[in-house]
Amino acid sequence: MNGIEELSNAGITIKFNEKLKNYSYTKTGGTVKLMFFPQNLEQLKMIITWTKSSEEQFVILGEMTNVAIASGTLNFVVINMSNYNFVEPKWDGDRILTVTASYKMKKLATWCINNDIRGLGWMEGIPGTVGAGVYMNAGFLLGQDMETYLVDVTYLDLNDMSVHTLKNQELKFRYRYSKLQEMNVIILSCRFLLNRIPNDWKKVYRRNRYKKIMREYHKRRESNQPIKLPSAGTVFVPPYPWHVGGMLRELNLVGYQIGGAQISTKSPGFIVGVNNMTGEDYFSMVSYIQEQIKIHYDIDLEPEVRLLKNDNELLHK
């Protein structure tokens, strides 16, 4: 393939014929002929330029915690941002914390508390990277989400390769949504507005209390979610004031299976893999649940999980 050797010589890690099921939390995904792992902005731009000149469709992925992927030979390449600009967070000594998009949210929660910074403990219960979290406004409850703490996000515009920054209010956050989802961009880094744990005689007490709260986040996730089975987390945007899991219980669909995809018996808002689930099994279950909820409740469910197929709207060109 023209240009691949040049990219490799530039120090870019390239993997060939990679099975995405070995990366995704749902354990779904066929084979892509190329997966790139850029480590800095220059490498990222080189890869994007190559995909455009080669007319290759591509998708941006990270930890792949929130995606179900089609099987077979996939007609796109992957730019994996999990190793991008992987440096420790930078604290300005006052209120602002700068974090690269590839930093894992769970790791950031621990880093903050170890550095006497409070505010992001809720991230301990969320898998995935900071960039993905900003993209989908990850969080638990009101006041425990990206929207509450984010100052701004820096991104690469794929249309002209320019770097820009958007402020929190410009991102139009709502539940599991940011304006970034409608833009042709790659998130590079972001900044958070946080507070230091006061340096007084109660400091040790406060730090231990925050650590206890983080452990409680972990226990809550472990007790309420089927974390031992392949899944992509909550499947649908909650149709407030309704609860998808509750509706599925009313319809006696808990445990229902299509192929290897099952409506979780532990948390019906999840689709889990119980027998070598494929992306197609997952897609079929999503459609089935949408149909049943529409028939019985006249509600249109919107997936918050990324459903990645050949030739769909998630692909870049």
Order of alpha helices (4+ residues) and beta strands (2+ residues): alpha-beta-beta-alpha-beta-beta-beta-beta-beta-alpha-beta-alpha-alpha-beta-beta-beta-beta-alpha-beta-alpha-beta-beta-beta-alpha-beta
